[in-house]
Amino acid sequence: MALLSAMLTVTLVATFAAAALWQQWRGVEVESAERARVQSSWLLTGALDWARLILREDARSGGVDHLAEPWAVPLNDARLSSFLSADKNADDRGQDAFLSGQMTDLQSRLNVANLIDGHAVSESGMACFSRLFATLGLPPAELAMLAGQLLQATRNGHSAIHPGSAQAATDGMPAPLMPERVSELLWLGLTPMSLNALSPYITLLPTRTPVNLNTASAEVIHAITPGLEMADAQKLVGARQRAHFRALNDATQVSAGRPGQFNESLHTVSSRFFEVRGSLRLDQTTLEERSLLQRDGLTVRTLWRHRGVIPDSTGGVP
């Protein structure tokens, strides 16, 4: 009995010790994860503020936006510990953090909002998107579905609340939700294959916008400009690499087009909307953030931010 009591006592002590150790380990892991989350959030917020500062300073230099400006230069992986470590002899055995980012002019793409003009489908917007669909070999029926569903969503004034929800009830009738990002256009009738093909050339902004000839691709310039051949659009892209367009007349001279072919309703040489992509890599985990910025003069506002975690390359969940 004494031996059994001693063995039972040892078992209970070992069990309690293991439970206490597990609780301690769990507390340390939770605290470490929370600290990493807060640090990552502040680092990405700082990167976004830095991007806003670049756009504000760019606005001081003039109203023309082109791909040779500082905002268009991507930030490759920068090891943050090399900047944050004040003591070169300090122990640097912790996790390495790498920050990268890129800013994109969203007025270099066709704006899906241009399909709607007031409370009706825009004829000019449909013509531009029809040319883009034809260039990419996409079915016109999907464009008609997209425009019709977008018009219905605009009339009902809905905004997306739950990602993945496709409809909301209004007066007993199903109505499409108003998307906020390009990926949500699947709600309005686009197939995943079509959306994948369109993604490099379209955007979704809160208001109608012209296309910046200094930053747009040849496919977008061809789509937005009636009567312009693809060869002429490619010629414009090549010419601006030597010297950016300071006014729409510069593009007219290069393309030798008819007067008024480039107009302020469809074309511009400056931009108001930019997308900022920031990526923070900690060990095997990558945290990415996308933000939409609107610049009006020297005022740069953040319209929305979206953040997500990418698992490591082995497919595990961090």
Secondary structure by P-SEA (a helix, b strand, c coil): caaaaaaaaaaaaaaaaaaaaaaaaaaaaaaaaaaaaaaaaaaaaaaaaaaaaaaaaaaaacccccccccccccccccccccccccccccccccbbbbbbbcccccccbbbcccccccccccaaaaaaaaaaaaaacccaaaaaaaaaaaaaaaaaccccccccccccccccbbbbcccccccccccccccaaaaaaaccccccccbbbbbccccccaaaaaaacccccaaaaaaaaaaaaacccccaaaaaaaacccccccccccccccccbbbbbbbbbcccbbbbbbbbbbbccccccccbbbbbbbcccccccc
